[in-house]
C-alpha cells in the first residue's frame, strides 16, 4: 500500500523551513520553500526515487493495478526518471534484457535496465526508436509529458493536451492487447474527440487525480485500461 507521508517528517528534516536567500524573487522563494517542505519530496529522497512524481504513479497503480503483470513499458516525458525507476523494477528489466524505454528532450542520468532516448517525442523518428528500444511489444505506455508553461492557462492547456493526444495515438499504435495507457492532462476538459477515440479502443477510460498531486495543481491523469487490440482492417490501414 502506498502510504502518504506521516506527520511532520519521515526523513529527520523539520518541516516549515524558510528560505532566507535575499537575492531570490518572491515567487522563486515561495516555490523553493514549498519544495523543501513538501513531505513527498522528502519521502522520495528517503526511498531513493528521483522525484516526488513516483508516488503519483504508485498511488494510481494502487487503485487501478496497471503495473501488475507489465512486461514491457514505454515512458514518455521521463526525466528525471522516477517513473522509469518503477517501470524497471516491476518488469525486472536489466541492461542485458531491456524492457523499459524512456524518452525526454531533457538529459536524463542513466538508469539500470532503461534504454533512454534524449529526443523530442514529437520528432517523426521517435515512435520507431521507442519500439526498437523497448525490445518488444509494450503492454503499458505512461506519459508525464507537459509543455513548458507560458503563464496563460488556456495556452498551457492546449499545448499539453496536444502532447497527451500524440501519446494516446502512439499507444493505440503500439500496445499489446489488454495493455494500458496513462497520461498527464490538465483540468479544463479533455477534448471530446480524444475521449471518443480512447473509448473506442479501450474497455475503460477515467480521469484520476492522485493524493500526491498538489491540491492547487491543475494536473490530472487520463487512464485508459484494457486495450481492445487492432483488428485486421485497422492494422492494414496502419501498415499502409
URSULLIN-V244175 format. One record per residue. RES is the residue in one letter. OMEGA is omega in radians with two decimals (999 if undefined). Layout:
<<RES:OMEGA> <RES:OMEGA>>
This chain:
<<X:3.12> <X:-3.08> <X:3.07> <X:3.07> <X:-3.04> <X:3.00> <X:-3.03> <X:-2.80> <X:2.98> <X:-3.06> <X:-3.05> <X:3.13> <X:3.12> <X:3.01> <X:3.12> <X:3.11> <X:-3.12> <X:3.12> <X:-3.01> <X:-3.12> <X:-3.02> <X:-3.07> <X:-3.13> <X:2.99> <X:-3.10> <X:-3.13> <X:3.12> <X:3.12> <X:3.13> <X:3.13> <X:-3.12> <X:3.13> <X:3.11> <X:-3.09> <X:-3.06> <X:3.12> <X:-3.13> <X:-3.11> <X:3.10> <X:3.05> <X:-3.13> <X:3.14> <X:3.10> <X:3.10> <X:-3.12> <X:-3.04> <X:3.02> <X:3.08> <X:-3.09> <X:-3.12> <X:3.11> <X:-3.14> <X:3.11> <X:-3.05> <X:3.05> <X:3.13> <X:-3.12> <X:3.14> <X:3.07> <X:3.14> <X:-3.12> <X:-3.13> <X:-2.98> <X:3.00> <X:-3.13> <X:-3.14> <X:-3.09> <X:3.10> <X:3.14> <X:-3.11> <X:3.09> <X:-3.03> <X:3.01> <X:-3.06> <X:-3.10> <X:-3.09> <X:-2.86> <X:-3.03> <X:0.09> <X:2.98> <X:-3.08> <X:3.09> <X:3.11> <X:3.07> <X:3.13> <X:-3.12> <X:-3.14> <X:-3.12> <X:-3.05> <X:3.14> <X:-3.05> <X:-3.13> <X:3.10> <X:3.10> <X:3.12> <X:-3.14> <X:-3.04> <X:3.14> <X:3.13> <X:3.03> <X:-3.11> <X:-3.14> <X:3.03> <X:3.08> <X:3.05> <X:3.08> <X:-3.09> <X:-3.14> <X:-3.10> <X:3.06> <X:3.11> <X:3.09> <X:-3.11> <X:3.04> <X:-3.03> <X:3.05> <X:3.03> <X:-2.97> <X:3.04> <X:-3.13> <X:-3.13> <X:3.02> <X:-3.10> <X:-3.12> <X:-3.02> <X:-3.11> <X:-3.13> <X:-3.12> <X:3.12> <X:-3.14> <X:3.10> <X:-3.06> <X:-3.07> <X:3.01> <X:3.14> <X:-3.12> <X:-3.14> <X:3.02> <X:3.03> <X:3.00> <X:3.14> <X:-3.09> <X:3.03> <X:-3.11> <X:3.00> <X:3.12> <X:3.05> <X:-3.04> <X:3.13> <X:-3.03> <X:3.08> <X:-2.95> <X:-3.11> <X:3.13> <X:3.13> <X:3.13> <X:-3.10> <X:-3.11> <X:3.12> <X:3.09> <X:3.07> <X:3.09> <X:3.12> <X:3.13> <X:3.11> <X:3.12> <X:-3.12> <X:3.14> <X:3.05> <X:-3.13> <X:-3.14> <X:-3.14> <X:-2.96> <X:-3.01> <X:2.96> <X:3.09> <X:-3.11> <X:-3.10> <X:-3.06> <X:3.13> <X:3.12> <X:-3.12> <X:3.05> <X:3.00> <X:3.11> <X:3.02> <X:-3.08> <X:3.04> <X:3.00> <X:-3.10> <X:-3.05> <X:-3.12> <X:3.13> <X:3.12> <X:3.12> <X:3.13> <X:-3.12> <X:-3.14> <X:3.09> <X:-3.01> <X:-3.11> <X:-3.09> <X:-3.13> <X:3.11> <X:-3.10> <X:2.97> <X:-3.07> <X:2.98> <X:-3.11> <X:-3.10> <X:-3.11> <X:3.01> <X:-3.04> <X:-3.06> <X:-3.09> <X:-3.12> <X:3.11> <X:-3.12> <X:2.96> <X:3.10> <X:3.11> <X:-3.08> <X:3.07> <X:-3.03> <X:3.02> <X:3.12> <X:-3.06> <X:-3.13> <X:3.13> <X:3.08> <X:-3.02> <X:3.14> <X:3.14> <X:3.13> <X:3.11> <X:3.11> <X:3.10> <X:-3.14> <X:3.13> <X:999>>
